[in-house]
Amino acid sequence: MEIVNQTTLRRDTTLLSLTHLAQLLPYAIGFGGLLVPFIIWLSAKNSVEDMDLHGRTIINFQLSLLLYIFISIPAILLVGLGLLGILGVAILGFVLPIVNAVRAANGNPPSTFLTIPFI
């Protein structure tokens, strides 16, 4: 009978990268950019090395993007500059997950550019 040590964490940079790339689902199918990474994070945070750090970064980033959008919408009516804010959020929401996926594949910590630490 083989004894398996359940306390060791496996190193899975592919899953970390896919978790970051799952944030791009709204650009492809319209939804899932927060829900899919959240489910992956909850299911693998105790078994994959660095998943807790990357998962928290993803959730904080997605919540930050939602906050920036909620701030930009009234700014459209007030100043008109809210359109630039929404465009900036769209670009940031597309570029940063790709950057973090590459960083995760290389074993580096994720970038927290313009991310508010909620959790």
N, C-alpha and C positions, 0 to 999 in steps of 0.2 A: 504494500500500500504506500502510495506516494503522499507525502505531506507537502502541502502548498502553503507558502507564507503569504498570507493575505495583507500583511502590513506594508509590503514594499509597493511603491508606485512605479508603474511602467512609464517609459519615455515614449510618447507618441506625438511627434511633431506634425504628422499628417492630420491627425484629428484636431490639433490646435489650429492648424491652417484652415481646415474646412470649417471650423467653428467661426473663424473670422470672416471667411468668404460667405457664410450663410447670411451675413448682414446685407448682402447684395440682393437677396431674394425680392425685396420690393421693386427693384429696378427691372426684374424679369417677370414676376407674376403678380406683383402688387401688394403682397403682404408677407409676413413671416420673418421680417428682419429683426424683430425683438424676440418673438416666441421660439423660433427654432434654436438660436444660440442659447437661450435660457434653458430649454429642455436638455440640450447637449451638456451644458454646464452642470445642471443638477444631477444628471445621470453619471457623469464621469469625473466630478471634482474630487472624489475620494480614491479614484483608481489611476488617474493620469497625472504625472508630474507637471506642475505649473498650470494645470487647468483652472484651479481656483483663482489665480492671479489673472489669467487671460479672460476667464468668464466674468469676473467682476469688472474688468476693464471694458468688456463688450457691453455689459448691461449699463454701466455708468455712461458710456459713450452714446448708446441709443437713447437713454433718458435725457442726456444733454441735448441731443439733436431735437427731441420732441419739445423741450423747453425753448430752444432757439426758434423753432417754427412757431410756437405759441406766442412768442414775443414779436416775431416778424409779421404775423398776420395783422394785428392792430396797427403796426407801423406803416402798413400799406395805406391805410386810410388817413393816418395822421400826417405822414411826411412823404410817403411814396417810396421811401428808401427800403421799405420792407421787402420789395421785390429783389433787391440786391441781397438782403439777408436770406431769403428763401433760396436764391441761386447759390449763395455761398454754402448753405447747409446741404444742398443737393450735391455740390462738388465735393465738399468735405466728407459727406456720407458715402460717396463712391470711392474716393481716393484712399482715405485712412484705413478702411478694412483691407484693402489690397496691400498697403504698406505693412500693416500689422501681420497679415498672413505670411508675407515674406520674412518678416522678423521672427515669427514663430517657427517657421521652417528652418531658420538658421540657429534657433535656440536662444534668441535674444528676447528680452522683455518687451512688452508692447509699448507703443507710443501713446502718451496720454494728452496729445495736443488738443486744447480747448475742451477737455473732458472735466466735468464737475464730479468730484468723488461723492456720490450719494450713498453707496454701500461699501 
